[in-house]
Amino acid sequence: KNEVEQSPQNLTAQEGEFITINCSYSVGISALHWLQQHPGGGIVSLFMLSSGKKKHGRLIATINIQEKHSSLHITASHPRDSAVYICAVRRETSGSRLTFGEGTQLTVNP
Amino acid sequence: DTGVSQDPRHKITKRGQNVTFRCDPISEHNRLYWYRQTLGQGPEFLTYFQNEAQLEKSRLLSDRFSAERPKGSFSTLEIQRTEQGDSAMYLCASSLAWGTQYFGPGTRLLVL
């Protein structure tokens, strides 16, 4: 079992829909990251959080440390949101390295 | 552009050849990371530097792999005697201490 599990693996939505991507992890962490990867490989960091909730534009990330779970929400989704969304954790015992989930492929249709 | 840059962006090589990739981090960032990503998978950690010191290495980093960051600025990742299983995207990221990691565009390696 991977230390970081994401669901769903693939998600197709219609423009305007509210989207939720989930991330569960099985290790103690010091921080959790949500990343966005577009075709061609470039990765953009969306959020880094260790508690509570963060919001940036139409994106919201939440984390529940006790339940070892985080969610990424996209409100009013748009075709340009189509990308792979990756959850990554910085483990308490592993210094700076990140451990990544396998990613969620999101496709938003117009 | 003041982001993380990587060179080359693509590399095709024959099995058994050596390849070297370069990463230029954001200038004030003291930490630099190398990750590898195969198709359909999330990235995997390879190694990281704080300034010029290599502080962590993954078990994935076999004897054929070596990384350096000689002056605490740019870094190189060399793969000797490449194998087909080395085909992947090699990603570099940098950060200031424990802050957000900023990723470069990656170097896509294909070993024939």
Chai-1 contact restraints between the chains, C-beta under 6 A:
chainA,res_idxA,chainB,res_idxB,connection_type,confidence,min_distance_angstrom,max_distance_angstrom,comment,restraint_id
A,G41,B,M89,contact,1.0,0.0,6.0,A-B,restraint_1
A,G41,B,G106,contact,1.0,0.0,6.0,A-B,restraint_2
A,G42,B,P105,contact,1.0,0.0,6.0,A-B,restraint_3
A,I43,B,F103,contact,1.0,0.0,6.0,A-B,restraint_4
A,S45,B,T100,contact,1.0,0.0,6.0,A-B,restraint_5
A,M48,B,T100,contact,1.0,0.0,6.0,A-B,restraint_6
A,I86,B,G42,contact,1.0,0.0,6.0,A-B,restraint_7
A,G95,B,E56,contact,1.0,0.0,6.0,A-B,restraint_8
A,S96,B,R31,contact,1.0,0.0,6.0,A-B,restraint_9
A,S96,B,Y48,contact,1.0,0.0,6.0,A-B,restraint_10
A,R97,B,F45,contact,1.0,0.0,6.0,A-B,restraint_11
A,R97,B,E56,contact,1.0,0.0,6.0,A-B,restraint_12
A,F100,B,G42,contact,1.0,0.0,6.0,A-B,restraint_13
A,F100,B,P43,contact,1.0,0.0,6.0,A-B,restraint_14
A,G101,B,G42,contact,1.0,0.0,6.0,A-B,restraint_15
A,E102,B,Q41,contact,1.0,0.0,6.0,A-B,restraint_16
A,E102,B,G42,contact,1.0,0.0,6.0,A-B,restraint_17
A,G103,B,G42,contact,1.0,0.0,6.0,A-B,restraint_18
